[in-house]
């Protein structure tokens, strides 16, 4: 029963994380690059969240508290792929392209995770799982592109490339960090991941941070920055890390299909955008894909040595 409850909590954590992610695309564009450059935003995001993770309670029974020598390399790589490359590529890409492009390209994350897991964690790719991935991506594509022309022109082409590389970096992070979730408490893992990530981004992001015109910030700008730092970074990383204790990387990545649903809902409420039948059909496709990937198959558990 406890294992079942933990899996339910893990799914709820992924649901909440992707709700924040879905809102983050639009919120970040509110202040970037108008007031904050992409690298300056990363400095705020990583430094503040790193401090929050380090002052968080680290107790808990049943987990090791001393990091084994062999695991330090994984934590460093986690900081590189999960924080530094992930953050820098995403914000650099979002700064050059449109939220719709970024959201659409991020749909490649589950596919990348599945491919990486196939080789690293020896996970099976069943017919139902493949069908779920296809349905989810099809629904997300339909939702995000409905009534809009998807083209790569000007700087948006470079921005789209950065977003794709960001998705690849995050997929690698989810796979390599999974074994540590079985040995350490999530907060211990994530605080070290952010520590090493901060060291990687520091020389690149500090100059832009020092150029931020704080005197021009209005209350909406402060709220936008706070939402990105606390909700889209602190809680999402913590909840994703917790979920990896009880679910596979492919399952965690599959929840990215829900981001377009949340993005569409936020758009309807905030901007009055109409909810068309095309978006409703896309929503059904996305839910069907998530269901097949998560519940319609029996996955073989990876052997972690």
matplotlib code that plots the C-alpha trace (Angstrom):
import matplotlib.pyplot as plt

x = [0.0, 2.8, 4.4, 1.1, 0.8, 4.3, 3.6, 0.5, 2.4, 5.1, 2.4, 0.9, 4.4, 4.9, 1.5, 2.3, 5.8, 4.4, 1.7, 4.3, 6.4, 3.4, 3.0, 6.7, 7.0, 4.7, 5.8, 9.5, 8.9, 7.2, 10.6, 13.0, 14.8, 12.9, 14.5, 16.6, 18.9, 18.7, 22.0, 21.2, 17.9, 19.8, 22.0, 19.0, 17.2, 20.2, 21.8, 18.5, 17.3, 20.7, 20.5, 16.9, 17.9, 20.9, 18.8, 16.1, 15.8, 18.0, 16.9, 15.0, 15.6, 16.4, 18.8, 22.5, 23.7, 27.4, 28.0, 29.9, 33.0, 31.7, 28.6, 30.3, 30.9, 27.2, 26.4, 28.8, 27.3, 23.9, 24.9, 26.2, 23.3, 20.4, 21.2, 23.9, 23.2, 19.5, 19.1, 21.4, 20.1, 16.5, 16.7, 19.0, 16.5, 13.4, 15.0, 15.3, 12.2, 8.5, 6.9, 4.9, 8.1, 9.7, 6.8, 6.5, 10.2, 10.2, 7.8, 10.9, 12.0, 10.1, 11.4, 15.0, 14.5, 13.2, 16.1, 18.7, 16.9, 16.9, 20.7, 21.5, 18.7, 17.7, 14.0, 11.7, 9.9, 6.6, 4.0, 1.7, 4.5, 5.4, 1.8, 1.4, 4.5, 3.0, -0.4, 1.1, 3.3, 0.5, -1.8, 0.8, 1.6, -2.0, -2.6, 0.4, 0.2, -3.6, -4.2, -0.5, 2.2, 5.2, 8.2, 11.8, 12.9, 15.5, 16.9, 14.0, 15.9, 18.8, 16.5, 14.7, 18.0, 18.9, 15.5, 16.1, 19.6, 18.0, 15.5, 18.4, 20.4, 17.4, 16.7, 20.3, 19.9, 16.7, 18.3, 21.7, 20.3, 17.8, 20.1, 21.0, 17.3, 17.4, 20.4, 19.9, 17.1, 16.0, 16.9, 20.5, 20.9, 19.3, 21.3, 24.6, 23.3, 22.5, 25.8, 27.8, 25.4, 25.9, 29.7, 29.2, 26.9, 28.6, 31.3, 28.7, 25.8, 27.3, 28.1, 24.5, 23.2, 25.2, 23.6, 20.0, 18.1, 16.4, 15.0, 12.8, 11.0, 7.3, 5.3, 4.3, 8.0, 8.9, 6.1, 7.2, 10.7, 9.5, 7.2, 10.0, 12.5, 10.2, 7.6, 9.2, 12.6, 12.6, 9.4, 9.7, 13.3, 12.3, 9.2, 10.8, 13.6, 11.1, 9.2, 12.3, 12.4, 9.2, 8.8, 11.0, 12.7, 10.5, 7.4, 8.6, 9.5, 6.0, 4.3, 5.7, 2.8, 0.5, 2.4, 0.4, -2.9, -1.9, -0.5, -3.8, -5.9, -3.7, -4.1, -7.9, -8.1, -5.5, -5.9, -9.4, -8.2, -11.0, -11.0, -11.7, -12.6, -9.1, -7.7, -10.2, -9.2, -5.5, -6.2, -7.8, -4.8, -2.4, -4.2, -4.5, -0.7, 0.1, -2.2, -0.6, 2.9, 2.2, -0.6, -1.1, 2.1, 4.2, 7.7, 10.7, 12.4, 15.9, 18.7, 20.7, 24.1]
y = [0.0, 2.4, 1.7, 2.5, 5.7, 6.7, 6.1, 8.2, 11.0, 10.7, 11.2, 14.1, 15.7, 15.3, 16.8, 19.9, 20.3, 20.3, 22.7, 25.2, 24.4, 25.1, 28.5, 29.3, 29.7, 32.8, 34.2, 34.2, 36.1, 38.9, 40.1, 38.5, 40.2, 43.4, 43.7, 40.6, 38.8, 35.0, 34.4, 37.0, 35.2, 31.9, 33.4, 34.5, 31.2, 28.9, 30.9, 31.5, 27.9, 26.5, 28.4, 27.2, 23.6, 23.9, 25.4, 22.7, 19.9, 16.9, 14.3, 11.1, 7.4, 4.7, 6.8, 7.3, 10.8, 10.5, 10.5, 7.5, 8.3, 6.7, 8.9, 12.3, 12.0, 11.5, 14.5, 16.6, 15.4, 16.0, 19.6, 20.0, 18.4, 19.0, 22.6, 24.3, 23.1, 22.7, 26.2, 28.0, 26.3, 26.8, 30.5, 31.2, 29.4, 31.0, 34.4, 33.9, 31.9, 31.9, 30.0, 27.9, 26.7, 26.0, 24.1, 22.0, 21.1, 20.1, 17.3, 15.5, 14.9, 11.6, 10.2, 11.1, 9.6, 6.4, 6.1, 6.8, 4.5, 1.7, 1.7, 2.8, 1.3, -1.6, -0.5, -2.2, -0.3, -2.1, -1.5, 0.2, 2.5, 3.4, 4.1, 6.2, 8.3, 8.8, 9.8, 12.2, 13.9, 14.1, 15.7, 18.2, 19.1, 19.6, 21.7, 23.9, 24.4, 24.9, 28.0, 28.9, 28.5, 26.5, 27.9, 28.4, 31.8, 34.3, 33.9, 31.5, 28.7, 29.1, 29.4, 26.2, 24.4, 25.5, 24.3, 20.9, 20.6, 21.6, 18.8, 16.4, 17.6, 17.2, 13.7, 12.7, 14.2, 12.3, 9.0, 9.4, 10.7, 7.9, 5.4, 8.0, 8.3, 4.7, 5.5, 9.1, 11.4, 13.6, 16.9, 15.6, 14.8, 18.0, 20.3, 18.9, 18.9, 22.6, 23.4, 22.0, 23.5, 26.9, 26.6, 25.8, 28.8, 31.4, 32.6, 32.9, 34.4, 36.8, 39.7, 39.8, 39.7, 42.8, 44.7, 44.1, 47.5, 46.7, 50.2, 49.6, 46.6, 46.9, 44.6, 42.3, 42.0, 41.0, 38.4, 37.0, 36.5, 35.1, 32.6, 31.4, 31.0, 29.4, 27.5, 26.8, 25.9, 25.1, 23.0, 21.5, 20.2, 18.9, 17.2, 15.7, 14.3, 12.8, 11.2, 9.5, 7.5, 5.7, 6.0, 5.4, 8.3, 7.6, 8.0, 11.3, 12.5, 11.5, 14.0, 16.8, 16.0, 17.8, 21.1, 22.2, 21.4, 23.7, 26.3, 26.4, 26.6, 29.5, 31.2, 30.9, 32.3, 35.0, 36.2, 35.0, 32.7, 30.5, 26.8, 25.3, 21.7, 21.2, 21.9, 19.5, 16.7, 17.4, 17.2, 13.8, 12.6, 13.8, 12.1, 8.9, 9.0, 9.6, 6.8, 4.3, 5.2, 5.1, 2.6, 0.7, -1.3, -3.3, -2.1, -4.2, -2.6, -1.5, -3.2, -0.7, -1.8]
z = [0.0, 0.8, -2.6, -4.3, -2.3, -3.3, -6.9, -6.7, -5.0, -7.7, -10.5, -8.6, -8.4, -12.1, -12.7, -10.6, -12.1, -15.7, -14.7, -13.7, -16.8, -19.0, -17.5, -17.5, -21.3, -21.3, -17.9, -18.7, -22.0, -19.9, -18.6, -21.1, -22.9, -22.1, -18.6, -18.1, -20.6, -20.8, -19.0, -16.3, -15.7, -15.3, -12.7, -10.6, -11.1, -10.3, -7.5, -5.5, -5.9, -5.0, -1.7, -1.1, -1.6, 0.7, 3.6, 3.1, 5.7, 4.7, 7.2, 6.6, 7.4, 4.9, 2.8, 2.8, 3.7, 2.8, -1.0, -2.3, -4.2, -7.4, -7.3, -7.4, -11.2, -11.7, -9.6, -11.6, -14.8, -13.4, -12.7, -16.3, -18.1, -15.7, -14.7, -16.7, -20.3, -19.6, -18.3, -20.7, -23.8, -22.9, -22.0, -25.0, -27.2, -25.8, -26.1, -29.9, -30.8, -29.9, -27.0, -29.4, -31.1, -27.8, -26.4, -29.6, -29.8, -26.1, -27.0, -28.3, -24.7, -24.1, -27.3, -26.4, -22.9, -24.4, -26.7, -24.0, -21.5, -24.1, -24.0, -20.5, -18.4, -20.7, -20.7, -23.2, -25.9, -26.4, -29.1, -26.6, -25.4, -28.9, -29.7, -26.6, -27.7, -31.2, -29.9, -27.3, -29.8, -32.4, -29.9, -28.7, -32.3, -33.2, -30.1, -30.4, -34.2, -34.5, -36.5, -36.6, -39.2, -38.0, -39.8, -39.0, -40.1, -39.0, -35.5, -34.6, -36.4, -34.0, -31.0, -32.0, -32.3, -28.7, -27.4, -29.0, -27.5, -24.2, -24.5, -25.2, -22.2, -19.8, -21.2, -20.4, -16.9, -16.1, -17.1, -15.4, -12.1, -11.7, -9.9, -7.3, -6.4, -5.0, -2.7, -1.5, -0.4, -3.3, -1.6, -1.1, -4.7, -6.1, -3.8, -5.1, -8.7, -8.3, -6.6, -9.5, -12.0, -10.4, -10.8, -14.5, -15.2, -13.0, -15.5, -18.3, -16.4, -13.9, -16.4, -17.7, -14.1, -13.2, -16.1, -14.9, -14.5, -11.2, -10.9, -13.9, -12.4, -11.8, -9.5, -12.4, -13.3, -9.7, -9.7, -13.0, -11.8, -8.5, -10.2, -12.5, -9.6, -7.0, -9.0, -12.4, -10.9, -7.2, -7.0, -10.5, -9.9, -6.4, -7.6, -10.7, -8.5, -6.0, -8.9, -10.2, -6.9, -7.8, -11.6, -14.7, -16.6, -19.6, -17.4, -16.0, -19.5, -20.8, -18.6, -20.8, -23.0, -20.5, -20.8, -24.0, -22.1, -19.2, -21.6, -23.5, -20.4, -19.1, -22.4, -22.3, -18.8, -19.1, -22.7, -23.7, -26.4, -27.7, -26.9, -30.4, -31.3, -32.6, -29.2, -27.5, -29.9, -29.2, -25.5, -25.8, -27.9, -25.3, -22.4, -24.4, -25.0, -21.4, -20.3, -22.7, -21.7, -18.0, -17.3, -20.5, -20.3, -17.9, -17.8, -16.8, -13.9, -14.6, -12.8, -10.8, -9.6]

ax = plt.figure().add_subplot(projection="3d")
ax.plot(x, y, z, "-o")
ax.set_aspect("equal")
plt.show()
